[in-house]
């Protein structure tokens, strides 16, 4: 089997779903894996996921993008302080996971969160980031870096565009002209009643609602073949997740 580049959407503590989708995609050490962030917060296995990703990165090429939930967890691990918003949106499950597993004082976990990329651009000018950006000059010129993991306007713009508008048209948004393709998470496709990754113009949304009633998704960026886990809540029947 030849090497592939696979992109994985928001996991939100669903370790069982992550293992399931990687098995279904028949991932090998030859594959490059690009994760779009939000590894933690929601289901009960956040610390286990981080440990697994640390070990996975030692075996094959991985790219890890920073999500907003990862930022909150990073701050908690570094300072020991949390905020009510984080705890109410899956953070409490992450705290419990870290205490239960004993990884709370593991320095490799802190280094993992410190190493997360705000965005990644590959050799073919594909952009990977958690949420979006607003600068008409491209992601490198973004004034407010928090947009990398909080912005939803990029996706909202893409799905609202008329597909008849061509890239050379004056009506085509400058933000989208800079990259061959853009891969994001952050906004669940289940909000649009779609269970699979969504495609709008040159933007792909890989967050298929794993934190809620959806599945975890993995996609080959060249062939666009998609693999999914079961609905994650069915893998954790005694838990609420972020529902």
Secondary structure as UniProt FT lines:
FT   STRAND          5..8
FT   TURN            12..13
FT   HELIX           15..24
FT   TURN            25..26
FT   TURN            29..30
FT   STRAND          32..35
FT   HELIX           46..57
FT   TURN            58..59
FT   STRAND          62..65
FT   HELIX           68..79
FT   HELIX           84..86
FT   HELIX           87..91
FT   HELIX           92..101
FT   HELIX           103..105
FT   HELIX           107..115
FT   STRAND          120..121
FT   TURN            123..124
FT   STRAND          126..128
FT   TURN            136..137
FT   HELIX           139..141
FT   TURN            145..146
FT   HELIX           147..150
FT   HELIX           153..160
FT   TURN            163..164
FT   TURN            167..168
FT   TURN            170..171
FT   HELIX           174..177
FT   STRAND          181..184
FT   HELIX           189..192
FT   STRAND          198..200
FT   TURN            201..202
FT   STRAND          203..205
FT   TURN            210..213
FT   STRAND          215..220
FT   TURN            221..223
FT   STRAND          226..231
FT   HELIX           232..235
FT   TURN            236..238
FT   TURN            241..242
//
